[in-house]
């Protein structure tokens, strides 16, 4: 079957009701402009760094064997925490397009989700007020730049901890375990991250671990745009925001999406015509709260927040948030990932 025949046979937008669904999808994607990254509400994040700390962190990243190991938890203040307290607001980089993780409730207009709950817990610990937050919506491919350019204090946006990113940012201990998986239409012959992807158009977000996985092994899939990373990039197969992949899948412009199974579960909930392919994720990854490189006081404090957030077993704040937002799409999780700490 030719690409044009394949596309024409899909009958337009799946699951969201044709033209109306497309309007909704585009509105969700475009909504990121409502919280512009460049707008300095309450001043820049201004996270400080120490040259010696950065050098030590870089050495650790180069010799990285256990990226999830973070600084020991501490309730102490420091220069970065002092700046947040002086400002009176925590500036957090989040998503507002990921259903159940960080999304704008269409009825209330409020940001909600698992990541949003964690941001509010951090603000409550630092400032005594879970609402003392300036949320800045950032696309997937701008998470690191937002920290480097002092636009945000932290990024809480389903961001995977890995050795490559440790060269650019600092991470908290892990707050969620996820893995990469394939999302495709239910009737698709694609069976998972395997040879069934050969010749298929596969979408991933720029700067994501999904894209890195495809670079390493694509099974013959078409996953890279012509002129990728330039002004002529059509953003068809590689896109700035992960949700854009779902829109392209619904339009029949791509055949599958590779993304975190945690995000894909939310997308499958949005569109019952698609599903996760393959029994299990083909990677094991952990989400962490990211901060500017060398912001040790803030990272240690976030780790202290996470200790409290995990505490209480089934009655913990972590489990309550999981049950509220994620249990339906990702059932069977009985506890958060255990923290790992550095010993150097």
C-alpha positions in Angstrom: 0.0 0.0 0.0 1.3 3.4 -0.9 1.7 6.2 1.7 -1.1 8.2 0.0 -3.4 5.1 0.0 -2.6 4.4 3.6 -3.3 8.0 4.6 -6.6 8.2 2.7 -7.9 5.0 4.3 -7.8 6.3 7.8 -10.8 8.5 7.5 -9.3 11.6 9.1 -9.1 12.3 12.7 -9.6 9.4 15.1 -11.4 9.4 18.3 -12.0 13.1 18.7 -14.8 13.5 16.1 -13.2 14.8 12.9 -12.9 18.5 12.5 -14.2 19.2 16.0 -11.6 16.9 17.4 -8.8 18.5 15.4 -9.9 21.9 16.7 -9.7 20.6 20.3 -6.3 19.0 19.7 -4.8 22.1 18.1 -6.2 24.3 20.9 -4.5 22.1 23.4 -1.2 22.3 21.7 -1.5 26.0 21.1 -2.4 26.6 24.7 1.2 26.6 25.7 1.3 30.3 24.6 -0.9 31.1 27.6 2.0 30.7 29.9 4.9 32.1 27.9 8.3 31.0 28.8 9.9 34.4 28.1 7.5 36.2 30.5 9.2 37.1 33.8 6.5 37.0 36.4 8.1 37.9 39.7 11.6 38.0 38.2 13.9 35.4 36.7 14.6 32.2 38.5 18.3 33.3 38.8 19.5 30.0 40.1 23.1 30.3 41.2 25.9 27.9 40.5 29.4 27.2 41.7 32.2 26.5 39.2 33.6 23.8 41.5 30.3 22.1 41.8 29.7 22.1 38.1 33.1 20.6 37.5 32.4 17.9 40.0 29.0 17.2 38.5 30.5 17.0 35.0 33.1 14.5 36.2 30.3 12.5 37.7 28.3 12.6 34.5 31.3 11.5 32.5 31.8 8.5 34.8 28.0 7.9 35.1 27.0 4.4 36.2 23.9 5.2 38.4 22.3 8.4 37.2 19.3 8.1 39.6 21.6 8.6 42.6 21.2 12.2 43.8 22.3 14.3 46.7 21.3 13.3 50.2 18.0 14.9 51.4 18.4 18.1 53.4 16.1 20.7 54.9 18.8 23.4 55.0 18.5 26.6 53.0 21.0 27.9 50.6 21.5 30.7 47.9 19.0 29.2 45.4 16.3 28.6 48.1 16.9 32.1 49.5 16.2 33.6 46.1 12.9 31.7 45.9 11.9 32.9 49.3 12.8 36.5 48.6 10.7 36.3 45.4 7.8 34.6 47.3 7.1 32.3 44.4 8.5 29.1 43.1 8.9 29.2 39.3 8.2 25.8 37.8 8.5 24.6 34.3 5.6 22.2 33.5 3.5 20.8 30.8 -0.1 21.8 30.3 -0.8 19.3 27.5 -0.2 15.9 29.1 -3.4 14.4 30.3 -3.2 13.4 34.0 0.4 14.6 34.4 0.2 18.3 33.7 -2.8 19.7 31.8 -5.2 22.6 31.9 -8.7 21.5 33.1 -11.0 22.8 30.4 -13.8 23.6 32.9 -11.8 25.3 35.7 -8.8 26.5 33.7 -6.5 25.2 36.4 -3.4 23.2 35.9 -3.8 19.7 37.2 -2.1 16.3 37.3 0.5 14.2 39.0 3.4 16.5 38.2 1.4 19.6 39.3 0.7 18.0 42.7 4.4 17.5 43.2 5.2 21.1 42.3 2.7 22.3 44.9 4.3 20.0 47.5 7.6 21.7 46.8 6.1 25.2 47.0 4.4 24.3 50.3 7.7 23.1 51.8 9.7 26.1 50.6 7.1 28.9 51.1 4.4 27.4 53.3 1.9 27.8 50.5 1.1 25.2 47.8 -0.3 28.0 45.6 2.9 30.1 45.7 3.8 29.0 42.2 4.4 30.6 38.9 3.8 27.9 36.3 5.6 28.2 33.0 4.5 25.9 30.2 7.6 24.7 28.3 7.8 22.4 25.3 9.7 19.1 25.6 12.7 20.4 23.7 13.1 23.5 25.9 13.2 21.9 29.3 17.0 22.1 29.7 17.2 25.6 28.1 14.6 26.9 30.5 16.9 26.0 33.4 20.1 27.1 31.8 18.6 30.5 31.0 17.2 31.0 34.5 13.5 31.1 33.3 12.5 28.5 35.9 13.7 27.2 39.3 12.7 23.6 38.6 11.3 21.5 35.8 8.7 18.9 36.8 7.7 17.6 33.4 8.0 13.8 33.1 11.7 14.4 32.6 13.8 11.2 32.5 17.0 11.1 34.5 20.0 10.0 32.4 23.7 10.4 32.1 23.6 12.7 29.1 21.3 15.1 30.8 23.4 15.1 34.0 26.0 17.0 32.0 23.6 19.9 31.7 21.2 19.8 34.7 21.0 18.5 38.2 18.3 16.0 39.2 16.5 15.0 42.4 15.9 11.4 43.3 13.4 9.5 41.1 9.8 10.2 41.7 8.3 7.8 39.1 9.4 4.8 37.0 8.4 4.7 33.4 9.6 3.2 30.1 9.4 3.7 26.4 6.6 2.1 24.4 4.9 2.4 21.0 1.5 4.0 20.6 -0.5 3.2 17.5 -4.0 2.7 16.2 -5.7 -0.4 17.6 -6.1 -1.9 14.0 -2.5 -1.2 13.1 -0.2 -4.2 12.2 2.5 -2.6 14.4 3.1 -5.0 17.3 5.6 -3.0 19.4 9.2 -1.8 19.3 10.2 -4.4 16.8 10.6 -5.2 13.1 6.9 -4.3 12.5 8.1 -0.6 12.5 10.0 -1.1 9.3 9.0 1.5 6.7 6.5 3.1 9.1 6.4 6.8 10.0 7.2 7.1 13.7 6.8 10.4 15.6 8.8 11.4 18.7 9.5 14.7 20.5 12.7 16.6 20.0 15.1 16.2 22.9 13.3 13.2 24.2 14.6 9.8 25.2 12.2 8.3 22.7 14.1 10.1 19.9 17.4 8.9 21.3 16.1 5.3 21.4 15.1 5.6 17.7 18.5 6.9 16.8 20.1 3.9 18.5 17.7 1.4 16.9 14.9 2.3 14.5 14.1 -1.2 13.0 13.9 0.6 9.7 11.3 3.1 10.8 11.2 6.6 9.3 11.7 8.8 12.3 13.7 11.8 11.3 12.5 14.8 9.3 14.3 16.3 6.3 16.3 19.4 7.5 15.8 18.2 11.1 16.8 20.9 13.6 16.9 23.7 11.0 14.4 26.5 10.1 13.3 24.2 7.2 12.3 21.4 9.6 8.7 20.5 8.9 8.2 19.1 12.4 6.3 16.2 11.1 8.2 13.2 12.6 10.2 15.1 15.2 8.1 17.7 17.0 8.7 20.3 19.8 5.8 19.0 22.0 5.1 15.4 22.6 1.3 15.8 22.3 1.9 17.0 18.7 2.7 13.4 17.9 -0.8 12.3 19.0 -2.4 14.9 16.7 -0.3 13.7 13.8 -1.3 10.1 14.5 -4.9 11.1 14.5 -4.5 12.9 11.2 -2.9 9.9 9.6 0.3 11.8 9.1 2.3 9.2 11.1 1.8 5.5 11.8 3.0 5.4 15.4 4.4 7.3 18.3 7.3 6.3 20.5 7.0 7.9 24.0 7.0 7.1 27.7 4.3 4.6 28.5 3.2 6.9 31.3 2.4 9.6 28.8 1.0 7.2 26.2 -1.5 5.8 28.7 -2.9 9.3 29.1 -3.1 9.8 25.4 -4.9 6.4 25.0 -7.4 7.6 27.5 -7.9 10.7 25.4 -8.4 8.7 22.2 -9.8 5.2 22.6 -8.9 4.4 18.9 -5.2 4.1 19.9 -3.4 1.8 22.3 0.0 0.8 23.6 1.7 -1.8 21.5 3.9 -4.5 23.0 3.4 -6.2 26.4 5.9 -4.1 28.3 8.1 -1.0 27.8 11.4 -1.6 26.1 13.3 0.6 28.5 13.3 1.4 32.3 13.5 5.1 33.0 13.0 7.3 36.0 11.5 10.8 36.2 13.2 13.4 38.4 12.8 17.0 39.3 15.4 19.0 37.3 17.2 22.1 38.5 20.0 24.2 37.1 23.4 22.6 37.1 25.0 23.0 40.5 21.9 24.1 42.5 22.8 21.7 45.2 20.8 23.4 48.0 17.6 23.2 45.9 18.2 19.6 44.8 18.8 18.5 48.4 15.7 20.3 49.6 13.6 18.8 46.8 14.9 15.4 47.9 13.8 16.1 51.4 10.3 17.0 50.0 10.3 13.7 48.2 11.1 11.8 51.4 8.0 13.3 53.0 6.0 12.9 49.9 6.7 9.1 49.8 6.2 8.6 53.5 3.1 6.8 54.8 2.8 3.8 52.6 -0.6 3.5 51.0 -1.6 6.7 52.7 1.3 8.8 51.4 0.8 11.9 49.4 2.5 10.1 46.5 0.0 7.3 46.5 -3.0 9.6 46.8 -1.8 11.5 43.8 -1.2 8.3 41.9 -4.6 6.9 42.7 -6.2 10.2 41.6 -4.5 10.7 38.3 -2.7 7.6 37.1 -4.1 4.4 38.5 -6.7 4.0 35.8 -4.2 4.0 32.9 -1.2 2.6 34.8 -2.7 0.1 37.3 -0.8 -2.1 39.7 1.8 0.3 41.1 2.0 -0.2 44.8 4.8 2.3 45.8 7.0 5.0 44.4 10.5 4.2 43.4 12.9 4.0 46.3 15.4 6.9 46.4 19.1 6.4 45.7 21.7 8.8 47.1 25.2 9.7 46.1 28.1 8.6 48.3 30.8 10.8 46.8 
